Amino acid sequence: MGLASSVTVPYAAYLRVYEPLGAFPEPERSHWARYARRESLPGIQDELRRSLADLLPTPPVPVPVHESGDAFVALQDGVLCVCPWRTRLRGWLALGELTESLPAPVLDAALPPVVRRQAEADYERWLERNPDARPWIRTATWQVPLRWFVLFADEEREYGKGCEPGRDGLVLRYRTPMVEARRRVARGLRTLKDAIDEGPLIDGLVDVGRWLEEFHPRSLAELDYGGLVHMVPEADLAADHSAGDTAEGLAALRDGDGARAGEAYERLTERWSAVRNRQYAN
């Protein structure tokens, strides 16, 4: 347990939505109002460490028994905005994705079938009572999906140490008002559909756009490199302007400049292929 409480988890990045306090019904609104007044709040590493600790027992606990009462908080134009962790819901969703990404023998060794079946049955019962539930946080491992960068502009990039109170070390993140994120997604989709055939990039961006529509229009969207800053060399982080490269590529497609679009895409793919390859490094 001590190891899980102190280890730095380096492989996860996040796309988050912070909704204004008024978007939450009572009694949840009052809970978050009280929560935001606490002197110290947990951070991203705290949530990951708790999840690691749940995997240590035998049998492991793949999904928390109770939903988290924690959240990230931010101020947007003087308005308190809240991003609930919803760790239990995200655990169920991640478990479904895990069954598609790991070979069966590896998955069975990490999470025995009986454990997975119980978690799936719990989720089905819960979903019957909460059919409209959706997470405020999306997680990616060993990468930042390129479609996430479409939501942001290079000038919204925040990089450095001490960018956030109570958070040690480097931070690389983008934040933008929801109205801007939705506008960029819509424009990016028009550009891609005019320039390329249907495929994973368009499908992924459509999915992100639909997810954003679930939230209050005065929300705040955030892309946080999270633990990736502990894995990527500082020089590479300092030179990383992936949102700017994405915007340049889309602008080049709108202008019909295939060569410039190709150069921007090549910069992005080379950068993120190098990061993903670290997953398999010894």
One Martini backbone bead per residue (centre of mass of N, CA, C, O) as a GRO file, in nm:
protein
  282
    1MET     BB    1   0.055   0.064  -0.018
    2GLY     BB    2   0.296   0.260  -0.010
    3LEU     BB    3   0.362   0.254  -0.310
    4ALA     BB    4   0.080   0.355  -0.417
    5SER     BB    5   0.109   0.637  -0.246
    6SER     BB    6   0.404   0.734  -0.406
    7VAL     BB    7   0.377   0.684  -0.690
    8THR     BB    8   0.441   0.775  -1.019
    9VAL     BB    9   0.209   0.823  -1.282
   10PRO     BB   10   0.309   0.853  -1.639
   11TYR     BB   11   0.059   0.760  -1.870
   12ALA     BB   12  -0.162   0.995  -1.827
   13ALA     BB   13  -0.423   1.166  -1.996
   14TYR     BB   14  -0.656   1.461  -2.025
   15LEU     BB   15  -1.011   1.522  -2.071
   16ARG     BB   16  -1.194   1.807  -1.953
   17VAL     BB   17  -1.491   1.913  -1.764
   18TYR     BB   18  -1.609   2.226  -1.640
   19GLU     BB   19  -1.877   2.307  -1.441
   20PRO     BB   20  -2.093   2.505  -1.329
   21LEU     BB   21  -2.246   2.503  -1.033
   22GLY     BB   22  -2.542   2.556  -1.156
   23ALA     BB   23  -2.552   2.268  -1.316
   24PHE     BB   24  -2.613   2.147  -1.040
   25PRO     BB   25  -2.794   1.967  -0.845
   26GLU     BB   26  -2.963   1.902  -0.579
   27PRO     BB   27  -2.714   1.838  -0.341
   28GLU     BB   28  -2.451   1.867  -0.514
   29ARG     BB   29  -2.398   2.170  -0.512
   30SER     BB   30  -2.335   2.194  -0.208
   31HIS     BB   31  -2.105   1.997  -0.201
   32TRP     BB   32  -1.914   2.158  -0.396
   33ALA     BB   33  -1.907   2.420  -0.237
   34ARG     BB   34  -1.770   2.295   0.011
   35TYR     BB   35  -1.530   2.158  -0.127
   36ALA     BB   36  -1.393   2.425  -0.249
   37ARG     BB   37  -1.321   2.532   0.061
   38ARG     BB   38  -1.089   2.374   0.091
   39GLU     BB   39  -0.753   2.387   0.159
   40SER     BB   40  -0.726   2.089   0.033
   41LEU     BB   41  -0.674   1.909  -0.275
   42PRO     BB   42  -0.679   1.666  -0.479
   43GLY     BB   43  -0.505   1.499  -0.734
   44ILE     BB   44  -0.422   1.305  -0.999
   45GLN     BB   45  -0.234   1.111  -0.839
   46ASP     BB   46  -0.435   1.027  -0.622
   47GLU     BB   47  -0.631   0.871  -0.797
   48LEU     BB   48  -0.428   0.666  -0.914
   49ARG     BB   49  -0.328   0.547  -0.646
   50ARG     BB   50  -0.599   0.434  -0.557
   51SER     BB   51  -0.629   0.240  -0.796
   52LEU     BB   52  -0.375   0.077  -0.741
   53ALA     BB   53  -0.456  -0.022  -0.457
   54ASP     BB   54  -0.706  -0.194  -0.564
   55LEU     BB   55  -0.505  -0.407  -0.725
   56LEU     BB   56  -0.355  -0.560  -0.480
   57PRO     BB   57  -0.554  -0.742  -0.407
   58THR     BB   58  -0.712  -1.073  -0.331
   59PRO     BB   59  -0.892  -0.982  -0.526
   60PRO     BB   60  -0.930  -0.741  -0.730
   61VAL     BB   61  -1.038  -0.387  -0.771
   62PRO     BB   62  -1.153  -0.246  -1.064
   63VAL     BB   63  -1.399  -0.109  -0.903
   64PRO     BB   64  -1.537   0.092  -0.710
   65VAL     BB   65  -1.785   0.063  -0.476
   66HIS     BB   66  -1.773   0.376  -0.461
   67GLU     BB   67  -1.830   0.687  -0.530
   68SER     BB   68  -1.679   0.971  -0.581
   69GLY     BB   69  -1.638   1.296  -0.391
   70ASP     BB   70  -1.449   1.414  -0.603
   71ALA     BB   71  -1.266   1.704  -0.749
   72PHE     BB   72  -1.218   1.950  -0.978
   73VAL     BB   73  -1.116   2.299  -0.973
   74ALA     BB   74  -1.233   2.618  -1.123
   75LEU     BB   75  -1.188   2.938  -1.277
   76GLN     BB   76  -1.441   3.117  -1.483
   77ASP     BB   77  -1.484   3.432  -1.478
   78GLY     BB   78  -1.546   3.389  -1.152
   79VAL     BB   79  -1.647   3.093  -1.191
   80LEU     BB   80  -1.732   2.807  -1.046
   81CYS     BB   81  -1.579   2.497  -1.139
   82VAL     BB   82  -1.661   2.143  -1.201
   83CYS     BB   83  -1.480   1.811  -1.191
   84PRO     BB   84  -1.579   1.516  -1.161
   85TRP     BB   85  -1.448   1.208  -1.129
   86ARG     BB   86  -1.607   0.939  -1.148
   87THR     BB   87  -1.446   0.664  -1.099
   88ARG     BB   88  -1.649   0.435  -1.131
   89LEU     BB   89  -1.751   0.493  -1.415
   90ARG     BB   90  -1.465   0.494  -1.549
   91GLY     BB   91  -1.400   0.203  -1.472
   92TRP     BB   92  -1.617   0.066  -1.641
   93LEU     BB   93  -1.531   0.185  -1.913
   94ALA     BB   94  -1.236   0.078  -1.906
   95LEU     BB   95  -1.305  -0.222  -1.891
   96GLY     BB   96  -1.429  -0.236  -2.173
   97GLU     BB   97  -1.164  -0.149  -2.323
   98LEU     BB   98  -0.972  -0.371  -2.217
   99THR     BB   99  -1.104  -0.619  -2.366
  100GLU     BB  100  -0.997  -0.490  -2.656
  101SER     BB  101  -0.660  -0.455  -2.584
  102LEU     BB  102  -0.623  -0.745  -2.457
  103PRO     BB  103  -0.522  -1.037  -2.416
  104ALA     BB  104  -0.679  -1.287  -2.259
  105PRO     BB  105  -0.446  -1.396  -2.074
  106VAL     BB  106  -0.370  -1.119  -1.955
  107LEU     BB  107  -0.647  -1.037  -1.846
  108ASP     BB  108  -0.692  -1.289  -1.661
  109ALA     BB  109  -0.443  -1.233  -1.479
  110ALA     BB  110  -0.529  -0.943  -1.383
  111LEU     BB  111  -0.856  -1.012  -1.442
  112PRO     BB  112  -1.065  -1.216  -1.354
  113PRO     BB  113  -1.360  -1.317  -1.485
  114VAL     BB  114  -1.531  -1.295  -1.222
  115VAL     BB  115  -1.465  -0.996  -1.174
  116ARG     BB  116  -1.574  -0.885  -1.443
  117ARG     BB  117  -1.865  -0.990  -1.423
  118GLN     BB  118  -1.941  -0.832  -1.170
  119ALA     BB  119  -1.886  -0.547  -1.283
  120GLU     BB  120  -2.085  -0.567  -1.522
  121ALA     BB  121  -2.340  -0.616  -1.352
  122ASP     BB  122  -2.324  -0.355  -1.190
  123TYR     BB  123  -2.342  -0.163  -1.434
  124GLU     BB  124  -2.616  -0.249  -1.546
  125ARG     BB  125  -2.778  -0.171  -1.294
  126TRP     BB  126  -2.689   0.125  -1.280
  127LEU     BB  127  -2.781   0.212  -1.574
  128GLU     BB  128  -3.086   0.181  -1.528
  129ARG     BB  129  -3.077   0.437  -1.318
  130ASN     BB  130  -2.839   0.589  -1.529
  131PRO     BB  131  -2.878   0.656  -1.858
  132ASP     BB  132  -2.729   0.969  -1.866
  133ALA     BB  133  -2.452   0.904  -1.805
  134ARG     BB  134  -2.135   1.095  -1.777
  135PRO     BB  135  -1.822   1.189  -1.814
  136TRP     BB  136  -1.579   1.452  -1.733
  137ILE     BB  137  -1.355   1.231  -1.809
  138ARG     BB  138  -1.079   1.166  -2.023
  139THR     BB  139  -0.859   0.890  -2.103
  140ALA     BB  140  -0.506   0.856  -2.187
  141THR     BB  141  -0.254   0.627  -2.293
  142TRP     BB  142   0.058   0.714  -2.411
  143GLN     BB  143  -0.116   0.979  -2.494
  144VAL     BB  144  -0.254   1.222  -2.727
  145PRO     BB  145  -0.510   1.264  -2.898
  146LEU     BB  146  -0.538   1.450  -3.180
  147ARG     BB  147  -0.840   1.542  -3.150
  148TRP     BB  148  -0.801   1.712  -2.888
  149PHE     BB  149  -0.647   1.962  -3.023
  150VAL     BB  150  -0.888   2.097  -3.174
  151LEU     BB  151  -1.004   2.261  -2.912
  152PHE     BB  152  -0.727   2.425  -2.939
  153ALA     BB  153  -0.490   2.683  -2.879
  154ASP     BB  154  -0.171   2.787  -2.853
  155GLU     BB  155  -0.237   3.037  -2.656
  156GLU     BB  156  -0.357   2.816  -2.429
  157ARG     BB  157  -0.088   2.741  -2.336
  158GLU     BB  158   0.050   2.568  -2.042
  159TYR     BB  159   0.391   2.607  -1.917
  160GLY     BB  160   0.533   2.467  -1.618
  161LYS     BB  161   0.606   2.565  -1.303
  162GLY     BB  162   0.343   2.641  -1.098
  163CYS     BB  163   0.056   2.658  -1.257
  164GLU     BB  164  -0.053   2.504  -0.990
  165PRO     BB  165  -0.179   2.483  -0.702
  166GLY     BB  166  -0.047   2.195  -0.542
  167ARG     BB  167   0.150   2.136  -0.797
  168ASP     BB  168   0.403   1.951  -0.889
  169GLY     BB  169   0.592   2.049  -1.124
  170LEU     BB  170   0.508   1.993  -1.429
  171VAL     BB  171   0.296   2.169  -1.675
  172LEU     BB  172   0.065   2.064  -1.944
  173ARG     BB  173  -0.185   2.284  -2.081
  174TYR     BB  174  -0.534   2.338  -2.176
  175ARG     BB  175  -0.772   2.619  -2.202
  176THR     BB  176  -1.134   2.652  -2.274
  177PRO     BB  177  -1.414   2.751  -2.377
  178MET     BB  178  -1.680   2.578  -2.486
  179VAL     BB  179  -1.750   2.750  -2.734
  180GLU     BB  180  -1.470   2.708  -2.868
  181ALA     BB  181  -1.458   2.402  -2.878
  182ARG     BB  182  -1.711   2.364  -3.056
  183ARG     BB  183  -1.623   2.537  -3.295
  184ARG     BB  184  -1.365   2.377  -3.368
  185VAL     BB  185  -1.495   2.108  -3.419
  186ALA     BB  186  -1.687   2.194  -3.645
  187ARG     BB  187  -1.466   2.305  -3.834
  188GLY     BB  188  -1.289   2.052  -3.847
  189LEU     BB  189  -1.503   1.866  -3.972
  190ARG     BB  190  -1.546   2.018  -4.233
  191THR     BB  191  -1.256   1.998  -4.332
  192LEU     BB  192  -1.222   1.687  -4.330
  193LYS     BB  193  -1.471   1.613  -4.512
  194ASP     BB  194  -1.349   1.779  -4.761
  195ALA     BB  195  -1.050   1.618  -4.766
  196ILE     BB  196  -1.148   1.335  -4.651
  197ASP     BB  197  -1.218   1.037  -4.563
  198GLU     BB  198  -1.362   0.832  -4.388
  199GLY     BB  199  -1.264   0.784  -4.033
  200PRO     BB  200  -1.114   0.784  -3.728
  201LEU     BB  201  -1.077   1.092  -3.705
  202ILE     BB  202  -1.372   1.170  -3.754
  203ASP     BB  203  -1.508   0.983  -3.550
  204GLY     BB  204  -1.360   1.097  -3.299
  205LEU     BB  205  -1.464   1.392  -3.330
  206VAL     BB  206  -1.761   1.331  -3.313
  207ASP     BB  207  -1.752   1.213  -3.028
  208VAL     BB  208  -1.646   1.466  -2.885
  209GLY     BB  209  -1.876   1.657  -2.971
  210ARG     BB  210  -2.105   1.501  -2.828
  211TRP     BB  211  -1.988   1.524  -2.545
  212LEU     BB  212  -1.987   1.838  -2.522
  213GLU     BB  213  -2.308   1.866  -2.550
  214GLU     BB  214  -2.364   1.764  -2.240
  215PHE     BB  215  -2.284   2.055  -2.155
  216HIS     BB  216  -2.247   2.347  -2.037
  217PRO     BB  217  -2.184   2.644  -2.214
  218ARG     BB  218  -1.998   2.754  -1.946
  219SER     BB  219  -1.775   2.577  -1.974
  220LEU     BB  220  -1.459   2.398  -1.928
  221ALA     BB  221  -1.184   2.308  -2.122
  222GLU     BB  222  -0.934   2.035  -2.078
  223LEU     BB  223  -0.586   1.973  -2.141
  224ASP     BB  224  -0.388   1.714  -1.981
  225TYR     BB  225  -0.076   1.559  -1.955
  226GLY     BB  226  -0.004   1.486  -1.681
  227GLY     BB  227   0.213   1.215  -1.651
  228LEU     BB  228   0.381   1.274  -1.915
  229VAL     BB  229   0.586   1.481  -1.781
  230HIS     BB  230   0.754   1.227  -1.648
  231MET     BB  231   0.846   1.097  -1.946
  232VAL     BB  232   0.913   1.352  -2.097
  233PRO     BB  233   1.132   1.549  -2.199
  234GLU     BB  234   1.167   1.880  -2.148
  235ALA     BB  235   1.250   1.964  -2.434
  236ASP     BB  236   0.999   1.835  -2.569
  237LEU     BB  237   0.784   1.993  -2.416
  238ALA     BB  238   0.876   2.282  -2.497
  239ALA     BB  239   0.834   2.198  -2.820
  240ASP     BB  240   0.530   2.144  -2.767
  241HIS     BB  241   0.275   2.232  -3.036
  242SER     BB  242   0.012   2.058  -3.112
  243ALA     BB  243  -0.218   2.259  -3.147
  244GLY     BB  244  -0.073   2.430  -3.361
  245ASP     BB  245  -0.030   2.201  -3.567
  246THR     BB  246  -0.329   2.134  -3.601
  247ALA     BB  247  -0.422   2.414  -3.699
  248GLU     BB  248  -0.231   2.425  -3.943
  249GLY     BB  249  -0.337   2.176  -4.091
  250LEU     BB  250  -0.632   2.275  -4.123
  251ALA     BB  251  -0.566   2.538  -4.272
  252ALA     BB  252  -0.428   2.399  -4.514
  253LEU     BB  253  -0.677   2.242  -4.608
  254ARG     BB  254  -0.855   2.494  -4.661
  255ASP     BB  255  -0.625   2.602  -4.877
  256GLY     BB  256  -0.506   2.345  -5.039
  257ASP     BB  257  -0.230   2.266  -4.868
  258GLY     BB  258  -0.088   1.965  -4.864
  259ALA     BB  259   0.208   2.006  -4.779
  260ARG     BB  260   0.159   2.160  -4.511
  261ALA     BB  261  -0.025   1.947  -4.385
  262GLY     BB  262   0.185   1.716  -4.391
  263GLU     BB  263   0.395   1.850  -4.205
  264ALA     BB  264   0.216   1.872  -3.954
  265TYR     BB  265   0.146   1.570  -3.933
  266GLU     BB  266   0.436   1.468  -3.906
  267ARG     BB  267   0.502   1.604  -3.640
  268LEU     BB  268   0.283   1.463  -3.476
  269THR     BB  269   0.348   1.160  -3.531
  270GLU     BB  270   0.640   1.163  -3.433
  271ARG     BB  271   0.592   1.259  -3.146
  272TRP     BB  272   0.369   1.031  -3.061
  273SER     BB  273   0.528   0.780  -3.133
  274ALA     BB  274   0.755   0.823  -2.926
  275VAL     BB  275   0.568   0.801  -2.681
  276ARG     BB  276   0.431   0.523  -2.731
  277ASN     BB  277   0.703   0.356  -2.735
  278ARG     BB  278   0.746   0.369  -2.417
  279GLN     BB  279   0.556   0.133  -2.341
  280TYR     BB  280   0.794  -0.086  -2.455
  281ALA     BB  281   1.002  -0.006  -2.270
  282ASN     BB  282   1.250  -0.119  -2.030
   0.00000   0.00000   0.00000
